[in-house]
Structure formats: structure tokens, C-alpha cells
């Protein structure tokens, strides 16, 4: 199916939402991203070259990896905090059970020592 027909009839949009570009060498990624930005600014009639009014985003795989790393680090910190909290609560529970069992038997222990 042609992309224009797919966009208009099925998706109901008139723009491309995602394009993947393969670059031969990793040294040219920055230049390729800048070229893509300039081309999109020309296509969208954007005169401001600072990037403040761009209606598109250009990301690299390194950017996506950085976002995923940030999310997993946050999740790891959250899980470590939850584990520490559960260990503290479990320790307090065990301490209370031991304290109650000893305090219930103090009278019995005193009788055995007296006899």
C-alpha cells in the first residue's frame, strides 16, 4: 500500500511520525543528525535555526540508550529502597516476637530459679 494512502485512509494523519536512518560510520552521526534537522526545517518552513520552534525531534541510538539507562537506574534504586524497607519491617517484627516470648516466660523462669 502506498504510504500516502495508508496515512490518509487508515491512520488519518498527513505526516510521517518515525523515520529510521542507517549511517555507514559512527563518526558521521552528529553531522548526519544536523543534516536531517536542516532538511526537516526546510521542509517545514522553519526559519529559526536555534531549534526552539522545531516541531520534530531527531534522536540517535545513543540518546535512546541513555534514556533507558536512566529509567533502569531509577528502577534499581526504587527496588533497593523497597528491599531495605522490607528488611527493616521484618527485623522489627522478629524483634517484637522475641520480646513478647521472653516477657511471657519471665515469671516461669523466676519460679524455676526459685525452686
C-alpha positions as CSV (number, residue, x, y, z in Angstrom):
1,X,0.0,0.0,0.0
2,X,1.4,3.4,-0.8
3,X,2.4,5.4,2.3
4,X,0.3,8.4,1.4
5,X,-2.8,6.2,1.1
6,X,-2.0,4.4,4.4
7,X,-1.6,7.8,6.1
8,X,-4.8,9.3,4.8
9,X,-7.2,6.4,4.8
10,X,-6.1,4.1,7.6
11,X,-4.2,6.2,10.1
12,X,-5.9,9.5,9.5
13,X,-2.7,11.6,9.6
14,X,-0.8,13.6,7.0
15,X,2.7,13.3,8.4
16,X,5.4,10.7,8.9
17,X,5.8,10.0,12.6
18,X,9.0,7.9,12.5
19,X,12.0,7.5,10.1
20,X,15.0,5.3,10.8
21,X,18.3,6.2,9.1
22,X,21.2,3.9,8.8
23,X,24.7,5.5,8.7
24,X,27.8,3.8,7.5
25,X,30.3,5.1,10.0
26,X,29.8,6.1,13.6
27,X,31.9,9.2,13.2
28,X,29.3,10.9,11.0
29,X,26.4,10.5,13.3
30,X,26.5,14.1,14.6
31,X,26.8,15.5,11.1
32,X,24.0,13.3,9.8
33,X,21.7,14.3,12.6
34,X,22.4,18.0,11.9
35,X,21.8,17.5,8.2
36,X,18.5,15.8,9.0
37,X,17.5,18.7,11.2
38,X,18.3,21.2,8.5
39,X,16.4,19.3,5.9
40,X,13.3,19.0,8.1
41,X,13.5,22.7,8.9
42,X,13.5,23.5,5.2
43,X,10.6,21.1,4.6
44,X,8.6,22.5,7.5
45,X,9.4,26.2,6.6
46,X,11.1,26.8,10.0
47,X,13.4,29.9,9.8
48,X,14.7,29.8,13.4
49,X,17.9,27.7,13.4
50,X,18.2,27.6,17.2
51,X,15.8,24.6,17.5
52,X,13.4,26.3,19.8
53,X,10.4,26.2,17.5
54,X,11.1,22.8,15.9
55,X,8.0,20.6,15.5
56,X,10.1,17.4,15.3
57,X,12.8,15.6,17.2
58,X,15.9,13.9,16.0
59,X,17.4,11.2,18.3
60,X,20.2,8.8,18.0
61,X,20.5,5.3,19.4
62,X,22.9,6.7,22.0
63,X,20.2,9.0,23.2
64,X,17.7,6.2,23.5
65,X,20.3,4.1,25.3
66,X,20.8,7.0,27.8
67,X,17.1,7.3,28.4
68,X,16.8,3.5,29.0
69,X,19.8,3.6,31.3
70,X,18.3,6.4,33.4
71,X,15.0,4.5,33.7
72,X,16.7,1.3,34.8
73,X,18.9,3.1,37.3
74,X,15.8,4.7,38.8
75,X,14.0,1.4,38.9
76,X,17.1,-0.3,40.5
77,X,17.2,2.5,43.2
78,X,13.4,2.1,43.9
79,X,13.7,-1.7,44.2
80,X,16.7,-1.4,46.6
81,X,14.8,1.1,48.7
82,X,11.8,-1.3,48.9
83,X,14.1,-4.2,49.8
84,X,15.7,-2.2,52.6
85,X,12.3,-1.2,53.9
86,X,11.0,-4.7,53.9
87,X,14.2,-5.9,55.8
88,X,13.7,-3.2,58.4
89,X,10.0,-4.1,58.9
90,X,10.8,-7.8,59.0
91,X,13.5,-7.2,61.6
92,X,11.2,-5.2,63.8
93,X,8.6,-7.9,63.6
94,X,11.0,-10.6,64.6
95,X,12.3,-8.4,67.5
96,X,8.8,-7.9,68.8
97,X,8.0,-11.6,68.6
98,X,11.2,-12.5,70.6
99,X,10.5,-9.7,73.1
100,X,6.9,-11.0,73.7
101,X,8.0,-14.6,74.1
102,X,10.7,-13.7,76.6
103,X,8.4,-11.4,78.6
104,X,5.7,-14.1,78.8
105,X,8.2,-16.6,80.2
106,X,9.9,-14.3,82.8
107,X,7.5,-15.4,85.6
108,X,8.1,-19.0,84.7
109,X,11.9,-18.6,84.6
110,X,11.7,-16.9,88.0
111,X,9.8,-19.8,89.5
112,X,12.3,-22.4,88.1
113,X,15.2,-20.4,89.6
114,X,13.4,-20.2,93.0
115,X,12.8,-24.0,93.1
